[in-house]
């Protein structure tokens, strides 16, 4: 049943005041056959973790609450010593971190590097969420969608156009609603992904030699909690800006003043720069304007100290973009989606 003038303050991790003109919770796939899904809603809401909401969201907001975790089967792994592949189908409304914890409890490997990322399963392919050397696209075998005006479809990974923090769903907004995602994980995996330097250091600190998925999840949890605020206590959306990909010549220019400036190779001509490092060196880590600022432990995170509006955060983020551009000649692109008017 559609509700009207519904507050979204408790449904976005920034804790921003925003009101949906119309609100419809989606709990059953049968609802998709109703007239409400013949056209694109104004907003499809999951965990509200990658949104910058303005005070009013006109039109219909659909809140995806589709649940369920189903094991589809197991088969021998594709590579030597890779263990047994286990396939899961997960409803789009399932909390992402709860899913990761579930897979760890079941002895499955694959998602451990992505622990503590806020949001829902249905949002994970849109952003192609990634952290600590892993991306969700590497685990996805199918994405089940409702295509507005057409009906239910299943997309293969090669049809999803995954890229760094990018996907077909992001490039074609308003075309699909993700109802479920299929993942390939592994039981009895012979190795885990510890390629990221911070994980290696944390595992050493913990005294772990042969890491299990649970060990990696603990290491990532410790790292994230040491750097990132809990949105329940300090409103935020995690990483606010994308890490920019720039020509190598840009990085070389920056290195003239900052010889230790970090970068990560993308191809022969381009590198990725840490946006947090750029913001930090621009003197904006821990900066604050009223109730909005950057987090003191991680400049990439914008925070709501209490009482901020979407316009307040948008204005402060523009200040950050301008300052970084003037100092380094690098454009920062917002990772969050700006919604409403």
C-alpha positions in Angstrom: 0.0 0.0 0.0 1.3 3.4 -0.9 1.9 5.9 1.9 2.3 9.7 1.5 4.6 12.3 3.0 6.9 9.7 4.6 10.0 10.8 6.4 13.2 9.2 5.0 15.5 10.5 7.8 15.8 7.0 9.4 16.3 5.4 6.0 19.5 7.1 4.9 22.9 6.7 6.6 23.6 10.4 6.5 20.5 10.9 8.7 19.3 13.7 6.5 15.8 15.2 6.8 13.9 14.3 3.7 10.3 13.5 2.8 9.1 11.1 0.1 5.9 12.4 -1.6 4.8 8.7 -2.0 6.4 5.6 -0.5 5.9 1.9 -1.3 7.6 -1.0 0.5 8.4 -3.8 -2.0 8.3 -7.1 -0.1 6.9 -9.5 -2.7 7.8 -10.1 -6.4 4.1 -10.2 -7.2 3.9 -6.5 -6.5 5.9 -5.8 -9.6 2.9 -6.7 -11.7 1.0 -3.7 -10.4 0.7 -0.5 -12.4 3.2 1.2 -10.1 6.1 -0.6 -11.8 5.2 0.1 -15.4 7.2 3.3 -15.2 10.4 4.2 -13.2 9.9 5.3 -9.6 11.6 8.6 -8.6 13.8 6.7 -6.1 14.6 3.0 -5.5 15.8 2.8 -1.9 17.9 0.0 -0.4 19.9 0.7 2.7 20.2 4.4 2.0 24.0 4.2 2.2 25.1 5.9 -1.0 22.6 8.8 -1.1 22.6 12.5 -0.6 19.0 13.4 -0.1 17.5 16.8 -0.5 14.6 17.8 1.7 11.9 16.6 -0.7 11.8 13.6 -3.0 8.9 14.1 -5.5 7.1 11.1 -7.0 7.2 7.5 -5.8 9.9 6.1 -3.6 10.1 2.3 -3.7 11.8 0.7 -0.7 13.2 -2.7 -1.7 12.7 -5.2 1.2 12.9 -8.4 -0.8 14.6 -11.0 1.4 15.9 -14.6 1.3 19.1 -16.5 0.8 18.9 -19.7 -1.2 21.7 -22.1 -2.0 21.4 -23.1 -5.6 24.0 -25.9 -5.5 27.7 -26.8 -5.4 30.2 -27.9 -8.0 33.9 -28.5 -8.3 35.9 -25.2 -8.6 37.0 -24.0 -11.9 40.7 -23.8 -11.0 43.2 -26.1 -9.4 42.9 -26.2 -5.6 40.1 -23.7 -5.5 37.8 -25.7 -3.4 34.1 -26.3 -4.0 32.0 -23.6 -5.7 28.7 -22.8 -3.9 26.1 -20.7 -5.6 23.7 -18.4 -3.7 20.7 -16.4 -4.8 20.1 -13.5 -2.5 17.1 -11.1 -2.3 17.8 -7.5 -3.2 16.6 -6.2 0.2 19.0 -8.3 2.3 21.5 -6.3 4.3 24.9 -6.6 2.7 27.0 -7.0 5.9 24.5 -9.5 7.3 25.0 -11.5 4.1 28.8 -11.4 4.5 28.5 -12.6 8.1 26.1 -15.4 7.0 28.6 -16.6 4.4 31.4 -16.7 7.0 29.2 -18.7 9.4 28.6 -21.2 6.6 32.3 -21.5 6.0 32.2 -19.8 2.6 35.0 -17.7 1.1 34.8 -14.7 -1.3 33.0 -11.9 0.5 35.3 -11.5 3.5 37.2 -8.5 2.1 33.8 -6.7 1.7 32.7 -6.9 5.3 31.1 -3.9 7.0 30.1 -2.2 3.7 26.7 -0.5 4.4 23.8 -1.0 2.1 21.8 -3.9 0.6 22.5 -6.7 -1.8 20.4 -5.0 -4.6 22.6 -2.0 -4.5 25.9 -3.9 -4.6 26.0 -4.4 -8.4 25.0 -0.8 -9.1 28.0 0.6 -7.5 30.1 -2.5 -8.0 31.1 -2.2 -4.4 34.7 -2.9 -3.6 37.2 -2.7 -0.9 40.7 -4.0 0.1 41.5 -5.6 -3.2 38.1 -7.1 -4.0 35.1 -6.2 -6.1 31.6 -7.7 -5.9 31.6 -8.1 -9.7 34.1 -10.9 -9.3 31.6 -12.9 -7.3 28.4 -12.3 -9.3 27.1 -14.9 -11.8 23.7 -13.3 -12.5 21.6 -10.2 -11.7 17.8 -10.6 -11.6 16.0 -7.4 -12.5 12.6 -5.9 -13.3 12.9 -3.8 -16.4 10.3 -1.1 -16.3 7.8 -1.4 -19.1 9.0 -4.9 -20.0 9.1 -7.3 -17.1 11.5 -9.7 -15.3 14.9 -10.4 -16.8 18.1 -12.1 -15.8 21.4 -10.5 -16.8 24.7 -12.3 -17.2 27.9 -10.5 -15.7 29.0 -9.6 -19.3 25.7 -7.8 -19.8 26.2 -5.7 -16.6 29.2 -3.6 -17.9 31.0 -3.7 -14.6 33.9 -1.2 -14.0 35.5 0.5 -11.2 32.6 1.7 -9.0 30.5 1.5 -12.1 28.0 -0.7 -13.9 25.3 -0.8 -16.6 22.8 -0.1 -13.8 24.6 3.2 -13.0 24.9 4.1 -16.6 21.3 3.4 -17.4 19.5 4.8 -14.3 15.8 4.2 -14.2 15.8 1.2 -16.5 16.1 -1.7 -14.0 15.1 -2.6 -10.4 17.4 -5.3 -9.0 15.3 -8.0 -7.3 18.0 -10.6 -6.5 21.7 -11.4 -7.2 23.4 -14.7 -7.7 26.9 -15.2 -6.3 29.6 -17.9 -6.6 31.5 -18.4 -3.4 33.8 -21.3 -2.3 33.7 -23.8 0.5 37.1 -25.2 1.6 39.0 -22.5 -0.3 42.7 -23.1 -0.4 43.6 -19.3 -0.4 42.1 -15.9 0.4 42.8 -12.4 -0.9 45.4 -10.7 1.2 47.0 -8.6 -1.6 46.0 -5.3 0.0 48.9 -4.0 2.2 46.8 -2.9 5.1 45.4 -6.5 5.4 48.8 -8.0 5.4 50.0 -5.6 8.2 46.9 -6.3 10.3 47.2 -10.0 10.0 50.8 -9.7 11.1 49.7 -7.7 14.1 47.1 -10.4 14.9 49.8 -13.1 14.6 48.1 -14.9 11.7 50.3 -16.9 9.3 47.8 -18.9 7.3 44.7 -16.7 7.0 41.2 -18.0 6.8 38.2 -16.0 5.4 37.3 -15.3 9.1 40.8 -14.0 9.7 40.6 -11.6 6.7 37.1 -10.4 7.8 38.5 -9.7 11.2 41.4 -7.8 9.8 39.2 -5.7 7.5 36.8 -5.1 10.3 39.6 -3.8 12.5 41.0 -1.6 9.7 37.6 -0.1 8.8 36.6 0.6 12.4 39.9 2.3 13.0 39.3 4.7 10.1 35.6 5.0 9.4 32.8 6.3 11.6 29.7 4.2 12.4 26.9 5.9 10.6 24.5 5.0 13.5 26.4 7.4 15.7 27.8 9.9 13.1 25.9 10.2 9.9 27.9 9.5 6.8 27.8 7.6 3.5 31.2 6.0 3.6 33.5 7.2 0.7 32.0 10.4 -0.6 34.2 10.8 -3.7 35.6 8.3 -6.2 39.3 7.8 -6.4 40.2 9.8 -9.5 41.9 8.1 -12.5 44.4 10.5 -14.1 47.2 10.5 -16.7 50.6 9.4 -15.3 51.8 12.9 -16.2 49.5 14.4 -13.6 50.8 12.1 -10.9 54.4 12.9 -12.0 53.6 16.6 -11.7 52.2 16.1 -8.2 55.3 14.1 -7.2 57.5 17.1 -7.8 56.0 18.6 -4.6 55.0 15.3 -2.9 57.6 12.6 -3.8 55.7 10.1 -1.8 52.3 10.8 -3.4 50.6 7.3 -3.7 49.2 5.9 -6.9 47.9 2.6 -8.3 48.5 1.7 -12.0 45.4 1.4 -14.2 47.1 0.9 -17.6 50.3 2.1 -19.3 49.2 5.8 -19.3 46.8 6.2 -16.3 47.0 5.8 -12.5 44.4 6.0 -9.8 45.0 8.5 -7.0 43.5 8.1 -3.5 40.9 10.9 -3.1 41.4 10.8 0.6 45.1 11.6 0.3 44.3 14.5 -2.0 41.8 15.9 0.4 44.1 15.4 3.3 47.1 17.2 1.6 44.7 20.0 0.6 44.4 20.7 4.4 40.8 19.5 4.7 41.0 16.4 6.8 38.8 17.1 9.9 37.6 20.4 8.4 34.2 21.5 9.5 31.6 24.1 8.5 28.7 24.2 10.9 27.3 20.7 11.2 29.1 19.3 8.2 32.7 18.2 7.8 35.3 15.6 6.8 36.1 12.8 9.2 39.2 13.5 11.3 40.5 9.9 10.7 39.6 9.7 7.0 39.3 12.7 4.8 37.4 10.8 2.1 34.4 10.5 4.5 31.9 13.4 4.8 30.0 13.5 8.1 26.8 15.0 9.5 27.6 16.1 13.0 23.9 16.5 13.6 21.2 18.7 12.1 22.8 19.1 8.6 20.7 19.1 5.5 21.5 17.7 2.1 22.1 21.2 0.8 24.7 21.8 3.6 26.6 18.6 2.6 26.4 19.4 -1.1 27.8 22.9 -0.5 30.7 21.6 1.7 31.5 18.9 -0.9 31.7 21.6 -3.6 34.2 23.4 -1.4 36.3 20.3 -1.1 36.2 19.7 -4.9 37.2 23.3 -5.6 40.1 23.2 -3.1 41.5 20.0 -4.5 41.2 21.2 -8.1 43.0 24.4 -7.3 45.8 22.7 -5.4 46.4 19.6 -7.6 44.5 20.2 -10.8 42.5 17.0 -10.2 38.7 16.8 -10.4 36.9 14.8 -7.7 33.7 13.1 -8.7 31.0 12.4 -6.1 30.4 8.8 -5.5 27.1 9.4 -3.7 23.8 9.9 -5.7 22.1 13.3 -5.3 18.4 12.8 -5.0 15.4 15.2 -4.7 14.8 18.8 -5.0 
